Amino acid sequence: MVKDVKILNDTNKSTNIKAPIVDALKTAYNNPTYQFHIPGHTRGKAIFKDFKKLIGEKALNLDTTDEFDNLGTLHPATGPIKEAQELAAIAFGARKTYFLLNGSTAGNLAIAMALTKKGQKIIVNRNCHRSILTGLMISGAEPIWVCPNKIEDWSIWGNIEARQIEELLEKDKEISMVWITNPTYEGVVSDIKSISTICKKYNVPLIVDEAHGCLWHFNKQLPESALNLGADAVVHSLHKTGGSMSQTSMLHISKDSCLNEKSVEKALKLLHTTSPSLLLLASLDAARANLESAQGHKQIEKAVANAKYLRKRLDTIPNLHQLKSDFGYKTDITKVFIKIDGLSGKRLESILEIDFGIEVESASDIGVLILCNLGNKRSDFKYLADALEKIASENHKDIYYLEKRKHMPMLEPKIMMSLRDAYYANKETVSKKEAIGRISAEVVAECPPGISILLPGELITEEHIPYLNDYDNLEVVKQ
Ligand SMILES: Cc1ncc(COP(=O)(O)O)c(C=O)c1O
């Protein structure tokens, strides 16, 4: 059930819920014009045949950009695109919502460009996504790192405590913004309510990268969205779990936000393509309409029920462990992070893929991450649980597990230079061994989830070496 969103009846047309971009695209499709504009493949007429066969003539026919056929424009938002953004703001409980192409990455870059400037101090969690780092390199703002709790058994960063934020704000009165990620990639949830109370006490805006939490607002069994907990701006990757097409996201400005959204709007205009794909924008409109509909509510309920089913099955498998809410932090039930004794996550991932045709969201040295998505059926989870039961009962030998090789970074940074200065400094490439004692000049991050091992300006130490199995050389600041 929607938290503070009115439920709309699912009767007429297919949903009785407005989807202005979808409707405008439908009208354009049904009323073709003589087209003398981009895209030059002209409704798929001039395109590689095999590609056309693969994706279908209709998809190519619908591939157009803004400005034409009364489809509106993205920057500034006009017509159906403006209306769709307004409907999204209502659905998510925001004052203003912006559609993002190039994912939440575009949202984070825009926030950095619009709301931070050179030398400005900002609290950022150390395990933030690299798009936030890129944004800070562009703006020149200085991150004051907050290192979340470590969940050692799982080799992951956990929750951020309000106390940590308060200590940093108390210590340095020049800090002017707090920008944190919630939940983590593995679904660990921080107490945003308390963090937002602290931010208000110190009169600094709170930005929450909620890329992995776009369903939360629509189901009571999921954690509360930061938009309802006092954050000033929130980024959502709708394409990750919300049902829109890849690379589409939303940036929301909350109802009581202290931010001036005009500056965010300007930055988005600078960062976005000037030829936005209407198909992608329509998919955002459609995803919002679906999440609001009775059908969407049922899909989320089903995803939660499937997650419960999977977790219950996993509890019965000896040697298999799953990350659950613990003292101090909660988890999003739909993100299931598991490990099996004797197997590294990477090995488990490949057994699942090769022997069972199962592809999981990601694997670390420790475990694999399974997403219980809106589109999955109960039988998918049954098949997965059966496969895991079988794997856990077999005696696999895994050199990665035995050698305890690591991929996930868990180190506290030693900062020698500013992020931006190191990034733009003269650089040289040296071997991993020679790099010890030098200052990193690049972002070294495993993807997914794109969390950094080393950032520009940080001292490279012996401790980093186990995390750098995939690197022979590193870029360092020239001496
Ligand atoms: C926490 C977080 N923020 C932002 C992003 C960037 O999102 P997108 O892929 O939508 O650009 C990611 C991507 O994985 C992420 O994990």
The ligand as an SDF file (V2000), in Angstrom:
LIG
                    3D

 16 16  0  0  0  0  0  0  0  0999 V2000
   24.6720    4.1030   -4.6970 C   0  0  0  0  0  0  0  0  0  0  0  0
   24.7110    4.3850   -6.1700 C   0  0  0  0  0  0  0  0  0  0  0  0
   24.5220    5.6420   -6.5830 N   0  0  0  0  0  0  0  0  0  0  0  0
   24.5300    5.9590   -7.8940 C   0  0  0  0  0  0  0  0  0  0  0  0
   24.7300    4.9870   -8.8420 C   0  0  0  0  0  0  0  0  0  0  0  0
   24.7390    5.3660  -10.2780 C   0  0  0  0  0  0  0  0  0  0  0  0
   23.5440    4.9430  -10.8170 O   0  0  0  0  0  0  0  0  0  0  0  0
   23.2500    4.8160  -12.3680 P   0  0  0  0  0  0  0  0  0  0  0  0
   23.7780    3.4710  -12.7790 O   0  0  0  0  0  0  0  0  0  0  0  0
   21.7640    4.9060  -12.4110 O   0  0  0  0  0  0  0  0  0  0  0  0
   23.9350    5.9250  -13.0540 O   0  0  0  0  0  0  0  0  0  0  0  0
   24.9160    3.6500   -8.4450 C   0  0  0  0  0  0  0  0  0  0  0  0
   25.1310    2.5960   -9.4510 C   0  0  0  0  0  0  0  0  0  0  0  0
   25.3330    1.4570   -9.1990 O   0  0  0  0  0  0  0  0  0  0  0  0
   24.9160    3.3370   -7.0720 C   0  0  0  0  0  0  0  0  0  0  0  0
   25.1280    2.0900   -6.6320 O   0  0  0  0  0  0  0  0  0  0  0  0
  1  2  1  0
  2  3  1  0
  2 15  2  0
  3  4  2  0
  4  5  1  0
  5  6  1  0
  5 12  2  0
  6  7  1  0
  7  8  1  0
  8  9  2  0
  8 10  1  0
  8 11  1  0
 12 13  1  0
 12 15  1  0
 13 14  2  0
 15 16  1  0
M  END
$$$$
